[in-house]
Each structure stands twice: as C-alpha cells, then as structure tokens.
C-alpha cells in the first residue's frame, strides 16, 4: 500500500465519516420542517436549495479548513477552491433536495475524496434512516447503528432480468431519451425517483443498473469508490471516467455494463 493510500485508509476515510456526522444535525433539523425553500434556477424550472443544504456544507467546510487546510474543496453550495491540490473533497450536502423538501427519505449527504483527480474514498449518508454507505480501496460497507457489514454488488444478471433506476427520464436530452428508453425497455424492472440512493443500493446488491445524465462531479464522485469497492463499474456513456459527471452508467458487473452500453452508444 502506498503512503497516499495508507493516509486515505487510516485518516481521511475516518475523517469523511466525521464530516457526515457533522452534516447530519444540519440536514435533520430542516427535514420535514416548514423552512423556506429557494429556487437556484434561472432557467424557468425549479432547482431547490434549503437552509439544510447550506448549513451542512458550511459545517463540513469548517472541519476541512480546521483539520486539512491544504486540501481543496468542491461543493455544490459554496463553490470550489484549491481544485489542483493533491487531495480535494467533493461535497453535496443534500443530494436529492426535491425529495428532501417533499419529506421523502431518499436524499443523502455525499462526501467524496479525490487524490490527484482520482476518486479514492466516498460516503453516502442518510441520517434519517441511519444508513451510512462508505467505500475505498479497502472495501465497501454499510453501517447502521453499531452494525457494519460489507457490500457486494449483484452480478451475473442478464439485461432482461436486470433492474434499472434513474431519478427521472426528464434528465435526458432529446438525443439521449430514445437511447435510454431502448435500454429501459430491455430491462426487467424499472424504478424512478431514487437520486443517490440508487447507486448505494446497486453497491448493496439490490439494483443492477443506474443510468443518468447531466450530473455534476459532486453528484457522483462520492459514489464511485463505494460501487467499485463493492465489485461494480461506473463510467460515462462512452466507457470513460465518470468523475467529471455528465452521462453516467453504473452496473453490477462488466457484462451487464457492456449490454447497457450497446443501447446508450451515440445515436446513429
């Protein structure tokens, strides 16, 4: 194990769990409350943000500045700094804010860590139901209370038996939608409205495919190490690095990933 990997396992992954613990009170005190919701969008649709989003990210940033001031940060609510540094934290305080404001417990706090631009550790925390998914080169795990168990994807599923999840088909552009529709039609079970939870449940062996588009780095970086450590694969729609966001395909194994890619390839 390299010095950097040892540092991730011994100090930075435990610190990521501390960040999740710091964010939880900020999100929970606004969940299912009557707090105001603002619209960040300037394009005519609703892109909600709450005091929970801002409070949770601010709490995490304070801890990073205190304990690792030399690290960079990319955050959904407060922007980026030091993105060229060796270690960069990638924060989404509430992934699934629409679910959050509707009182649905399928949102999560995402905490990712990049080392020289590569995702090396990730956390997906859902404090309302006490689910804490985390992963690194040492493995992927689900912690609930005092119980921690390893995660493993479900492999060996043919496409016509596979389950597929996406937050909403409205994510896809006019060019992307027919390709997604073809893939969805080839699958056995479909579920919408899952946000980051779908990726965590893929790592846990409950979902076989997750397909989305228009993602930002803070939507996906934290989830990549969890899925990969559980035995899955995450790429963009041309098989490249998913850490930059955009078109995302996650699968339980390489064969299923290849079958899905055959549908998602560039339009003729």
Protein Blocks (a to p, Z undefined) as FASTA:
>chain_A
ZZklmmmmmmmmmmmmmmmmmmmmmmmmmgopabdcddfbfnhpacdddfklmmmmmmmm
mmmmmmmmmbccddfklopehklbmbdcdddfbghklmmmnopakbccdddddeehiafb
dcdddfknopacdddfkbccddehjbccdddddehiafklpccddfblklpcfklmmmmm
mmmmmpmbdcehklmmlmmmmmnopafbdcdehiafklmmmmmmmmmmnopacddfkopa
fklgmjddddfbfklmmmmmmmmmccZZ
